[in-house]
Amino acid sequence: MVANAILDSVNTYANRLIRIATVLVDMHLDIAMREAEKEKKRLIGGLIMLAIGVGLMTLVGLLAHAIAIWFIYTLTKSWINAILILTAIDFFVGSIFLVAASRKLSGPYMVQTQARVARTTAKLMENDQKK
């Protein structure tokens, strides 16, 4: 009888703990779902604003080119020369950026990760050779 009473009280407390744990997990899951939804809306809104900004900045660039062509035309009095001069300037500046990007992007990637993978592989091979 005493054993049954002890088992009943342990069972009661275990059920309470399980219910508390379930409530806590459900609460955390609900909060995580709300946060994920909020983050999704934030990211979508940010991407839309980014697209609008890039579009408007592209228009600014096109208008700046039109103004530059007009300015060069007033100096040379030839539309073809104005377009060719601006094209040459764009080609030169673009080439500088492409060379700089090529240098920045060349070379080993993730040096520390590669070193760690090499060490791990060497250790694994060492362990295989010992067996």
N, C-alpha and C positions, 0 to 999 in steps of 0.2 A: 504494500500500500504506500509506504513511504517512497519506494522506488517509482511507483506510478505518478505520485505527486511531483517528484523531482523531474521525471520525464515530461510531464505535462507542462511544468513551468519552463523547462528548457525549450520545449517545442513552441510554447507561446512566445518566448523571447526570440527564438530563431525566426519565427514567422514575422515578428515585428521588424527584426533587422533586415529580413529579405524585402519586406514592404518598403522600408525606409530606403534601402539601396535601390529598389526599383523606381521609387519616386525621384530619387536623386539623379539616376541615369536618365529617366524620362525628361526631367527638368533640364539637364545639361544638353540633351539631344535637341530639345525644343529651342533652347538658346542658340545652339550651334546652327540650327536650320534658319532661324531668323537672321543671324549674323551672315550666313552664307547668301541669303536672299538680298540682304542689304548691300553686301560686297558686289554681288552680281549686278545690281542696279547701278552702283557707283562706277563699276568698270565699264558697263555699257554706255552710261552717260559720258564718262571720260573719253571713250573711243569716238563717240559721236562728235563731241567738242573738238577732239584732235583732228578728225576728218574735216570739219568745217574750217578750223584754223589753217590746216594745210592747204585746203582749197583756196581760201582767201589770200594766203601768202603766195600761192602760185599765181593768182591774178595780179598781185602786187609786182611779182617778178616780171610777168608779161608786160605790164604797163611800164615798168622801169626800162625794159628793153625797147619798147616803142618810143619812149622819150629819148633814150640813148641813140636810137637810129635817127630820130628827127634831129637831135643835136648834131650828130656827125654829118647828116645831110646838109644842115645849114653851113657847116664848115667846108664840105667837099662839093656841094651842089650836084651830087649824083647818088641816086637811091641804091644802085648796085654797089658802089664803093662803100656807102654807109653800112649796108648789110654785110659786105665782105669784111670790113674792118671789125664790126661788132662780133661777127662769127669767129674771126681770128682771136680776138680778145677772150671770148668764151672758151674757145678751144685751148688756149694757153692756160687760163685759170683752171679749167676742168682737168687738164693734164696734171697740173700741180697737185690738185686734190686727189686724183687717182693714184699718183705715185706715192703721196703721203699715206693714203689708205692702204696701198699694197704693202708698204714697209711696216705699217702698224699691224696688219693682219698676218704677215708672214712670221715664220718662226714656230717654235714648239708651243703647243697648247697645254695648259694645265700641267706645268712642270712638276709641281709637288705631287699631283695625283699620279703622273707617270712614274715618278720615282717610287712612290708607295706601292704601286702595282708591280714594279720590277722587284722590289724587296720581297713582297708577298710571294711572287712567283718563284723567286730564288729560294725562299724558305720552304715552299711546297715541294720544289724539286729536291731540295736537300733532305726533307723528310722521306720522300719516296725512295731516294737512293739508300738511306739508312735501313729501310725495311728490306 
